[in-house]
């Protein structure tokens, strides 16, 4: 029987500090009514100044390892998906390898915007099916509040900080595990969501800092339609590749960037509302962490259980999009 990857444990971590929509009205010209009606967001979590990505990644990873019944020493690879690493280099995955006490294993970061965790899960599946790894830790972690322009109301209300972790391992019962994956990109639209400075194109300087060019920049209304189309197309492709129909899927977990986008995908694909998981009201957009957080919470709420078919789909900077389809 062919080996597939299967999720053995999930975990999540959000910082203690909560920012409500009302808190944001004291920073920029906005309102609870605008944020809720345009995005579905009510609150988001924010790190303290001394906290970085790995500080959220570690507890989330430990929780996922515990559920998997594994120790850090059992891991063969660590893949961290993030656009807000502790440092540009070394990678946050190497920091995690050390802090978790893992062996001298494969460890690298993936930069694929909000689709990063999907890319990481597909890569882990390839490694496991190739026989190169048995147990892989995947972390989607973001501390977006550290790259937020707090004077720009069109972006600063949208993001939060979080880490989600999944431990995957081999499954050869021919039934459970990853049924299909799909990854895609379109760099031509990269300037709709990016961080202008801090890389080799525009290294840090007094000017770049003064102009807040190390902050996230987004043309949100240019991303809305592509987000709906690409996530819808991804769901269709994932099901086709697994020989299933959309109606066979028990739970849809979409990237939580905007409740209106999630609802538009559901409407376009004629998915019953109860099959679409939503937690954007609690965490806002945590980029690559959103779908792992959602899978973790859907499991805790009993909405995903053994045998459930789950479509986990994202869209983000790059542009990138895609998904993974599981039989839990
Ligand atoms: O996660 C990665 C991928 N990202 C996405 O998929 C995001 C996709 N885009 C979106 O979710 C939405 O476009 C946003 C939530 C970002 C914005 O919603 P929108 O309905 O597209 O609003 P808009 O940008 O077209 O702005 C509408 C109005 C503007 O005012 P005028 O020009 O109509 O007078 C904005 O100035 O809303 C104003 N506005 C705000 N008003 C109050 C923008 N931000 C705010 C705000 N509070 N925070």
Boltz pocket constraint, residues with backbone or C-beta under 6 A from the ligand:
constraints:
  - pocket:
      binder: B
      contacts: [[A, 29], [A, 30], [A, 31], [A, 34], [A, 35], [A, 38], [A, 39], [A, 114], [A, 153], [A, 154], [A, 155], [A, 157], [A, 193], [A, 219], [A, 220], [A, 221], [A, 222], [A, 223], [A, 224], [A, 227], [A, 257], [A, 258], [A, 261], [A, 285], [A, 287], [A, 315], [A, 316], [A, 317]]
      max_distance: 6.0
